[in-house]
Amino acid sequence: MIGSEIPALIPITYILFAILIPVIGLWKRKVTWHLALLGSGIATALSAYGLIYLLQTGETIRYFFGGWSPPIGIEFVYDGLAAFIVLVINAIAFLVLIHSKKISQNEFPGKLTGYFAVAMLMMLGFNGMVLTGDLFNLYVFLEISSLSSYALIAIGEKRAPYAAFRYLIIGTVGGSLYLLGVGFLYTVTGTLNIIDMSAMLPQVIGHSSVIAAIILMVIGIGVKAALFPLHGWLPDSYTYASSTSSAIIAPIGTKVAAYILFRVVLFLFGVELIDAALPVTTVIGIFAGIGILYGSIMAIAQSELKKMLAYSSVSQIGYIIMGLSLANPFGFIGAILHVLNHALMKALLFLVSGSMRLKEGHSLITKFDDSYRKKYPWTMAAFTTAAISMVGLPPLAGFFSKWYLALGTIENSSWLLLAVILISSLLNAVYFFRILEKVYLRNPEAEQASEIESPAVQKNEVGFSMMMPMGVMALGLLIVGIFNAYIVDIIVTMFPAGF
Amino acid sequence: MLDFFMGHYAYWFTLILLAIGLYGMLLKKNLVKKTIGLSIFQAAVILFFVSVAMKKGATVPVKAKGIPVSEVSNYLNALPHTLMLTAIVVGVATLGVALALIITIYNRYETLNEEELLDKIQ
């Protein structure tokens, strides 16, 4: 029915609600949350419908804006990979927005209208980045999403504006470098369309402009994806931003940037072509490996839950980019599966930290103790699910993406990267079980103290609107883990040419 | 050697501007100066695109008498310039967000010097 218009409808839904929310917010401030929920709900439904439609017809949808076909016009390309990523990011945004109701009233009352309008704009940018088939258009959507995320990060604790300013400086350099790279490619090929350009690149791959363009684009996108040496903006931004902002940006923002890296390396150039010009996959593989270990070690050193999760994000992005650098089918499956798994896990963990901040007023790991399991039994159960999945124990989802990545490293005989996966799983276990131990195991000293004082520990669980998304994500982790074979069947259809 | 430098002077100019912008962003302590560096960096990228589209002896892409359309070298490629209009708008938006953040930071900490700011944050 509306199958072929799907790629245009999803961004248009978001831009429509980005305009509607401030207009209606002037008249009635209380409905802004409902509107934001409605907007992302419609987008999620559309992208779910789109993915099913795509799987049934099996044809890539190319939507030409204004009826102008490329290379003159701009097109949106809705292939299997784009459809999958769009569904993941919209569904996560929808769940996080459900959770945001109480937090938004608590952390930034009076800014609700602007906040949700900007959140819609950010989702517009992310969806546009995933869907567009034009390199300059991609830059514009990148900047839309970046500018919105600076604003969303600036709403938060006292230090948030400074963290956002630093992110702005670094992020704009990244964006500008990407644009410069696109400029170099344009001077050589004379087109900006990804499909057109990929057809022309084999003839000009040895050209020095193309090599400069590869370096500039990989660095530019690497900044946005927080690839290891370029991750400096990430920990502060995620820590000091409002709980909802970090829960929405952490699982989505860096994933979309990693997806762009996939597009550029695997679909625009192709692994063989790009490696003939420069050893790109080797270099980003090394940096991803260092990033995995660095992120895990820094996460162990943190005493604040959100900061720990931020460093853990650096490490988990490393897995996705390592999957890309392996450049074989197993690595690709592992990376795409990890986009889904990590989006679920990280969103869930940030939601738990948000719930803790609402109920306890802090999320310091040092203050966690065994009263938490009585006060928040379900929240802690959700946290445990995500933590175990993060460590990578079957049958939870996190195990399977690491399994495919490990198979990929074995196929490439890159034993060092296999060791990195195993060591980082152990490091993950260190920093998550540290919290689980505090919450679930009996502490003799605290036990004695409680005999003297024995404070009445009452159940103080968060409300349904916050519990529901956390429960859905925790169940989602289990379901994705158990039925991962079906998802892998879908991912197998998305392989780029040459696999 | 001199020909190499003179022949590519637009690119050298871009490179110098990029370096000045990066220097401003990384080493200047004042947040406003950092923002100025950011603007210079973006302007360098924009000027790069504009200089790439430059063509000697060509005219604007409007069909005119006496200039045959079949001869493409008579006309400029307008696309990079058009793209840069969008990039300029993006740059202005970035500048606006940066200045808004600077105002918020100044209201909270009453300083724009990065070192003092870090002291006050700790």
Interface residues (C-beta under 8 A of the other chain):
Chain A: F136 Y139 V140 E143 L147 Y150 A151 A154 K158 R159 P161 Y162 A164 F165 L168 I169 T172 V173 S176 L179 L180 G183 Y186 T187
Chain B: L22 M25 L31 K34 L38 F41 Q42 V45 F48 F49 V52 P80 L83 T86 A87 V90 A93 T94 V97 A98 L101 I102 T104 I105 R108 L117 I121
